[in-house]
């Protein structure tokens, strides 16, 4: 049995009421994969920030990167590819497109998510006057909905 099938079966163990009556199996798997990738992102960030970057600034000659930005730059490709793999092989596993085409579409949806994050946080905080933390929570909800719809109907459509 493939690793993706094992992960899918493990997730499906928790696909019981009330979840099964509220969410489709695909949406449930997407949420589980996204949550796991988010936890992985935080763990990798912690390890890289404290032990690889070692809380130092990096002078690249043309710019100096702060330790938190340098850690983000190192972590992003890791969680980008694990997120792609989980979505392609576990959440949206029934698809006919090539991996290369899906990877390109996934990259486009991630860029869209980054832009949507920026626009929403600016809109909520600077235009609508929402406090930053609730604004971030609202932004996250908007971006999760966007990411699911982009994954289901664009990146990994059947």
C-alpha positions, 0 to 999 in steps of 0.5 A: 500500500502506498504512503498516500493511501495509508495517510488517506485511510488514517484520515478516514478513521476520523471521518465519522459523525458529525463530520461526515454529515457536514463535510464531503470526504474530499473537504475533510481530507483537505482540512486534515492535510492542510492542518497537518501541513500547517503544523509541519510548517510551524515545526520546521520554522522553529527548528530552522529559526533556532538551529539552522539560521541560529537567530542570525542576520544574513548579509547577502551583499545586496540585502540583509535578511533578518532571521525570521525572514531567512527562516521563512525563505527556507521553510516555504519551499518545504511546506509548498511541496509537502502541501502539493504532495498531500493535496495531489495524492491524499485530498484530491487524488482522483485527477487526470492532469500531469504532475508538472501541470498541477504543480504550475497550477498549484504555484499559481493558486499559492501566489493567489493566496499570498495576494489575497492574504495581503489584500484582505489584511489591508482591507480589514485593518486599514479600510474597515478598522478591524483589529489586527488579530481578528482581521488575521482570523477573518483573512485566514478563513477567506484564504482557506475557502479560496485555497479549497475552491482553487484546489478543487476546481482549478489545480486538482480538478477532475 
